[in-house]
Amino acid sequence: METIRIYAAADLHGRSSCVDLVTRHANRADVQAVVLAGDLVHYRGGHAIPDKLAALSKPVFVIRGNTDPRRIEQGLDPARQMYSLNLQTHQCCGHRITGVSGTLPIPFRSRIGWSEAKRLERLAAMIDSHTILVAHPPPWGVQDRVAGRWHAGSRGLRRLITAKSPAILICGHIHEAAGIAWLGRTLVVNCALGKQGQGAIISYDGKQRPTARMLS
């Protein structure tokens, strides 16, 4: 197992400026993999996204958020190093990466909502203490405040993390809550792209605690 450095971002919402930003950071020499934690497009469009991801020439791991159409996952081609993480596990640099697409159906309009209990039960069987986990919403109470006031994360995801203690959770969804925090032994990175946020660089060697820094 070697050190993996991930460029992580979420909530591009189809904006060309965000796609260009992701491309620039993903092509850094010190980045081995790219994780996109949902909401790549904004309800419409997205046809060109898979081709743009394939041009990165390094592994790209994707989940759908609440605004992403099904074709986002259907356009991912493992032959071009593009992988869906939805209830699937992949290896990168000797590390396990898994995830779940979708989000809670409220309080925001959603293309894809969780049947939370069943999906998280399936996901739990894929997680151990070294897993890099990717979900669109943050866990309840961690980097999830809307307008700095109301918690809008997932209670089920929080229970899952508390029970399984994955090494890292990469998430987004709550744009204004982008940042880094700990939930028990799990490093939570909300990498939503906002007015100033440009995603995060996450490092993990499988032995020491993972580290992350937000880009701006």
C-alpha positions as a LaTeX table, in Angstrom:
\begin{tabular}{lrrr}
\hline
Residue & $x$ (\AA) & $y$ (\AA) & $z$ (\AA) \\
\hline
Met1 & 0.00 & 0.00 & 0.00 \\
Glu2 & 1.43 & 3.36 & $-1.04$ \\
Thr3 & 0.47 & 6.91 & $-0.24$ \\
Ile4 & $-2.45$ & 8.08 & $-2.31$ \\
Arg5 & $-3.12$ & 11.74 & $-3.00$ \\
Ile6 & $-6.65$ & 12.46 & $-4.14$ \\
Tyr7 & $-8.03$ & 15.60 & $-5.66$ \\
Ala8 & $-11.65$ & 15.71 & $-4.49$ \\
Ala9 & $-14.45$ & 18.01 & $-5.65$ \\
Ala10 & $-18.25$ & 18.07 & $-5.70$ \\
Asp11 & $-21.08$ & 20.27 & $-6.93$ \\
Leu12 & $-19.76$ & 21.39 & $-10.30$ \\
His13 & $-23.38$ & 21.78 & $-11.49$ \\
Gly14 & $-22.27$ & 21.83 & $-15.12$ \\
Arg15 & $-20.49$ & 25.16 & $-14.85$ \\
Ser16 & $-17.67$ & 25.37 & $-17.39$ \\
Ser17 & $-15.56$ & 27.36 & $-14.93$ \\
Cys18 & $-15.82$ & 24.48 & $-12.43$ \\
Val19 & $-14.97$ & 21.87 & $-15.06$ \\
Asp20 & $-11.87$ & 23.90 & $-16.00$ \\
Leu21 & $-10.92$ & 24.25 & $-12.34$ \\
Val22 & $-11.29$ & 20.51 & $-11.70$ \\
Thr23 & $-9.23$ & 19.74 & $-14.78$ \\
Arg24 & $-6.44$ & 22.06 & $-13.64$ \\
His25 & $-6.18$ & 20.64 & $-10.14$ \\
Ala26 & $-6.69$ & 17.02 & $-11.24$ \\
Asn27 & $-3.72$ & 17.32 & $-13.60$ \\
Arg28 & $-1.33$ & 18.21 & $-10.79$ \\
Ala29 & 1.73 & 15.98 & $-10.78$ \\
Asp30 & 1.23 & 15.02 & $-7.13$ \\
Val31 & $-2.33$ & 13.74 & $-7.64$ \\
Gln32 & $-2.83$ & 10.00 & $-8.25$ \\
Ala33 & $-6.64$ & 9.90 & $-8.40$ \\
Val34 & $-9.68$ & 12.14 & $-8.74$ \\
Val35 & $-12.90$ & 11.74 & $-6.73$ \\
Leu36 & $-16.05$ & 13.62 & $-7.75$ \\
Ala37 & $-18.70$ & 13.42 & $-5.03$ \\
Gly38 & $-21.81$ & 14.21 & $-7.04$ \\
Asp39 & $-23.75$ & 17.01 & $-8.72$ \\
Leu40 & $-21.51$ & 17.13 & $-11.76$ \\
Val41 & $-24.34$ & 18.70 & $-13.78$ \\
His42 & $-27.47$ & 20.68 & $-12.94$ \\
Tyr43 & $-30.50$ & 18.64 & $-14.06$ \\
Arg44 & $-29.80$ & 19.16 & $-17.77$ \\
Gly45 & $-26.86$ & 18.59 & $-20.05$ \\
Gly46 & $-23.81$ & 16.63 & $-19.00$ \\
His47 & $-23.26$ & 14.84 & $-22.31$ \\
Ala48 & $-19.66$ & 16.05 & $-22.56$ \\
Ile49 & $-18.70$ & 15.37 & $-18.93$ \\
Pro50 & $-17.47$ & 11.75 & $-19.41$ \\
Asp51 & $-15.20$ & 12.77 & $-22.29$ \\
Lys52 & $-13.75$ & 15.60 & $-20.25$ \\
Leu53 & $-13.10$ & 13.24 & $-17.35$ \\
Ala54 & $-11.41$ & 10.71 & $-19.61$ \\
Ala55 & $-9.01$ & 13.41 & $-20.80$ \\
Leu56 & $-7.53$ & 13.61 & $-17.29$ \\
Ser57 & $-5.47$ & 10.44 & $-17.93$ \\
Lys58 & $-5.68$ & 9.24 & $-14.33$ \\
Pro59 & $-8.29$ & 7.27 & $-12.40$ \\
Val60 & $-11.54$ & 9.18 & $-11.86$ \\
Phe61 & $-14.08$ & 7.87 & $-9.33$ \\
Val62 & $-17.63$ & 9.24 & $-9.48$ \\
Ile63 & $-20.94$ & 9.10 & $-7.66$ \\
Arg64 & $-24.18$ & 10.76 & $-8.71$ \\
Gly65 & $-25.60$ & 13.55 & $-6.61$ \\
Asn66 & $-29.17$ & 14.80 & $-6.46$ \\
Thr67 & $-28.95$ & 16.73 & $-9.76$ \\
Asp68 & $-27.15$ & 14.15 & $-11.89$ \\
Pro69 & $-28.99$ & 12.17 & $-14.59$ \\
Arg70 & $-28.44$ & 8.43 & $-14.90$ \\
Arg71 & $-26.38$ & 8.91 & $-18.06$ \\
Ile72 & $-23.54$ & 10.32 & $-15.95$ \\
Glu73 & $-22.88$ & 6.83 & $-14.56$ \\
Gln74 & $-23.72$ & 5.16 & $-17.85$ \\
Gly75 & $-21.05$ & 7.25 & $-19.59$ \\
Leu76 & $-18.27$ & 6.12 & $-17.28$ \\
Asp77 & $-15.89$ & 3.74 & $-19.03$ \\
Pro78 & $-13.44$ & 1.68 & $-16.94$ \\
Ala79 & $-11.34$ & 1.22 & $-20.06$ \\
Arg80 & $-10.69$ & 4.97 & $-19.86$ \\
Gln81 & $-10.06$ & 4.90 & $-16.09$ \\
Met82 & $-13.51$ & 6.22 & $-15.19$ \\
Tyr83 & $-15.37$ & 4.34 & $-12.46$ \\
Ser84 & $-18.74$ & 4.51 & $-10.76$ \\
Leu85 & $-18.52$ & 4.03 & $-7.00$ \\
Asn86 & $-22.24$ & 3.45 & $-6.47$ \\
Leu87 & $-22.31$ & 0.41 & $-4.18$ \\
Gln88 & $-19.08$ & $-0.74$ & $-5.81$ \\
Thr89 & $-15.53$ & $-1.05$ & $-4.49$ \\
His90 & $-12.41$ & $-0.25$ & $-6.47$ \\
Gln91 & $-8.71$ & $-0.35$ & $-5.68$ \\
Cys92 & $-6.32$ & 2.54 & $-6.28$ \\
Cys93 & $-2.69$ & 2.58 & $-5.08$ \\
Gly94 & $-3.62$ & $-0.35$ & $-2.84$ \\
His95 & $-6.50$ & 1.51 & $-1.17$ \\
Arg96 & $-10.19$ & 0.57 & $-1.14$ \\
Ile97 & $-12.58$ & 3.23 & $-2.46$ \\
Thr98 & $-16.34$ & 2.75 & $-2.32$ \\
Gly99 & $-19.44$ & 4.92 & $-2.29$ \\
Val100 & $-23.14$ & 5.45 & $-2.76$ \\
Ser101 & $-24.95$ & 7.69 & $-5.22$ \\
Gly102 & $-27.85$ & 9.95 & $-4.38$ \\
Thr103 & $-28.93$ & 11.97 & $-1.40$ \\
Leu104 & $-31.86$ & 12.47 & 0.90 \\
Pro105 & $-35.00$ & 13.54 & $-1.03$ \\
Ile106 & $-35.46$ & 16.53 & 1.26 \\
Pro107 & $-34.87$ & 19.41 & 1.89 \\
Phe108 & $-33.61$ & 19.88 & $-1.66$ \\
Arg109 & $-35.07$ & 18.94 & $-5.04$ \\
Ser110 & $-33.56$ & 15.64 & $-6.06$ \\
Arg111 & $-33.23$ & 13.42 & $-9.11$ \\
Ile112 & $-32.06$ & 10.53 & $-6.98$ \\
Gly113 & $-33.05$ & 9.94 & $-3.36$ \\
Trp114 & $-31.89$ & 7.18 & $-1.08$ \\
Ser115 & $-33.96$ & 4.29 & 0.09 \\
Glu116 & $-31.63$ & 4.99 & 2.94 \\
Ala117 & $-31.82$ & 1.99 & 5.25 \\
Lys118 & $-31.42$ & $-0.63$ & 2.51 \\
Arg119 & $-28.68$ & 1.15 & 0.62 \\
Leu120 & $-26.65$ & 1.99 & 3.69 \\
Glu121 & $-26.98$ & $-1.61$ & 4.89 \\
Arg122 & $-25.46$ & $-2.81$ & 1.62 \\
Leu123 & $-22.77$ & $-0.15$ & 1.85 \\
Ala124 & $-21.84$ & $-1.11$ & 5.41 \\
Ala125 & $-20.70$ & $-4.55$ & 4.26 \\
Met126 & $-18.14$ & $-2.86$ & 1.97 \\
Ile127 & $-16.48$ & $-0.69$ & 4.62 \\
Asp128 & $-13.63$ & $-1.25$ & 7.03 \\
Ser129 & $-11.35$ & 1.10 & 8.96 \\
His130 & $-9.11$ & 1.69 & 5.92 \\
Thr131 & $-11.87$ & 2.43 & 3.43 \\
Ile132 & $-12.13$ & 5.70 & 1.53 \\
Leu133 & $-15.89$ & 6.33 & 1.42 \\
Val134 & $-17.67$ & 8.71 & $-0.95$ \\
Ala135 & $-21.23$ & 10.00 & $-0.52$ \\
His136 & $-22.93$ & 13.14 & $-1.75$ \\
Pro137 & $-24.36$ & 14.49 & 1.53 \\
Pro138 & $-22.31$ & 14.99 & 4.67 \\
Pro139 & $-23.23$ & 13.16 & 7.86 \\
Trp140 & $-25.65$ & 14.90 & 10.19 \\
Gly141 & $-23.89$ & 17.52 & 12.30 \\
Val142 & $-20.58$ & 17.58 & 10.40 \\
Gln143 & $-19.91$ & 20.21 & 7.71 \\
Asp144 & $-23.65$ & 20.26 & 6.97 \\
Arg145 & $-25.03$ & 23.62 & 8.11 \\
Val146 & $-27.22$ & 25.44 & 5.58 \\
Ala147 & $-26.80$ & 29.22 & 5.79 \\
Gly148 & $-24.66$ & 28.55 & 8.84 \\
Arg149 & $-27.76$ & 27.61 & 10.85 \\
Trp150 & $-29.62$ & 24.38 & 9.99 \\
His151 & $-28.14$ & 20.91 & 9.86 \\
Ala152 & $-29.02$ & 19.17 & 6.60 \\
Gly153 & $-26.79$ & 16.09 & 6.61 \\
Ser154 & $-27.76$ & 12.43 & 6.68 \\
Arg155 & $-28.48$ & 10.82 & 10.05 \\
Gly156 & $-28.17$ & 7.35 & 8.53 \\
Leu157 & $-24.76$ & 8.18 & 7.11 \\
Arg158 & $-23.65$ & 9.44 & 10.51 \\
Arg159 & $-24.75$ & 6.18 & 12.13 \\
Leu160 & $-22.88$ & 4.22 & 9.46 \\
Ile161 & $-19.67$ & 6.17 & 9.99 \\
Thr162 & $-19.92$ & 5.87 & 13.75 \\
Ala163 & $-20.36$ & 2.11 & 13.45 \\
Lys164 & $-17.75$ & 1.36 & 10.76 \\
Ser165 & $-15.17$ & 4.18 & 11.17 \\
Pro166 & $-13.92$ & 4.41 & 7.57 \\
Ala167 & $-10.64$ & 6.27 & 7.25 \\
Ile168 & $-12.13$ & 9.05 & 5.10 \\
Leu169 & $-15.53$ & 10.32 & 4.00 \\
Ile170 & $-15.53$ & 12.52 & 0.90 \\
Cys171 & $-18.79$ & 14.43 & 0.43 \\
Gly172 & $-20.35$ & 17.70 & $-0.77$ \\
His173 & $-23.96$ & 18.87 & $-1.25$ \\
Ile174 & $-23.94$ & 21.71 & 1.30 \\
His175 & $-21.93$ & 24.27 & $-0.64$ \\
Glu176 & $-21.48$ & 26.80 & 2.14 \\
Ala177 & $-20.25$ & 24.12 & 4.56 \\
Ala178 & $-17.18$ & 23.05 & 2.55 \\
Gly179 & $-14.34$ & 22.16 & 4.88 \\
Ile180 & $-12.68$ & 19.49 & 6.98 \\
Ala181 & $-13.70$ & 17.91 & 10.30 \\
Trp182 & $-13.42$ & 14.66 & 12.23 \\
Leu183 & $-16.26$ & 12.34 & 13.17 \\
Gly184 & $-14.66$ & 9.91 & 15.58 \\
Arg185 & $-11.75$ & 8.33 & 13.68 \\
Thr186 & $-13.12$ & 9.35 & 10.26 \\
Leu187 & $-11.79$ & 12.38 & 8.39 \\
Val188 & $-14.78$ & 14.13 & 6.79 \\
Val189 & $-14.01$ & 16.31 & 3.77 \\
Asn190 & $-16.85$ & 18.37 & 2.30 \\
Cys191 & $-15.26$ & 19.33 & $-1.02$ \\
Ala192 & $-18.18$ & 21.27 & $-2.54$ \\
Leu193 & $-17.10$ & 23.95 & $-5.00$ \\
Gly194 & $-18.40$ & 27.35 & $-3.94$ \\
Lys195 & $-17.58$ & 30.99 & $-4.50$ \\
Gln196 & $-14.03$ & 30.50 & $-3.25$ \\
Gly197 & $-13.59$ & 26.78 & $-2.61$ \\
Gln198 & $-11.70$ & 24.75 & $-5.20$ \\
Gly199 & $-11.97$ & 21.27 & $-3.71$ \\
Ala200 & $-9.45$ & 19.46 & $-1.54$ \\
Ile201 & $-6.24$ & 17.46 & $-1.65$ \\
Ile202 & $-6.39$ & 14.36 & 0.57 \\
Ser203 & $-3.40$ & 12.20 & 1.49 \\
Tyr204 & $-3.50$ & 8.74 & 3.03 \\
Asp205 & $-0.88$ & 6.02 & 3.41 \\
Gly206 & $-3.05$ & 3.41 & 5.16 \\
Lys207 & $-0.99$ & 3.64 & 8.35 \\
Gln208 & $-1.06$ & 7.19 & 9.69 \\
Arg209 & $-4.19$ & 9.28 & 10.05 \\
Pro210 & $-5.24$ & 10.79 & 6.71 \\
Thr211 & $-4.71$ & 14.49 & 6.10 \\
Ala212 & $-6.50$ & 17.00 & 3.89 \\
Arg213 & $-6.29$ & 20.62 & 2.90 \\
Met214 & $-8.85$ & 22.78 & 1.19 \\
Leu215 & $-7.83$ & 24.60 & $-1.98$ \\
Ser216 & $-8.77$ & 28.22 & $-2.55$ \\
\hline
\end{tabular}
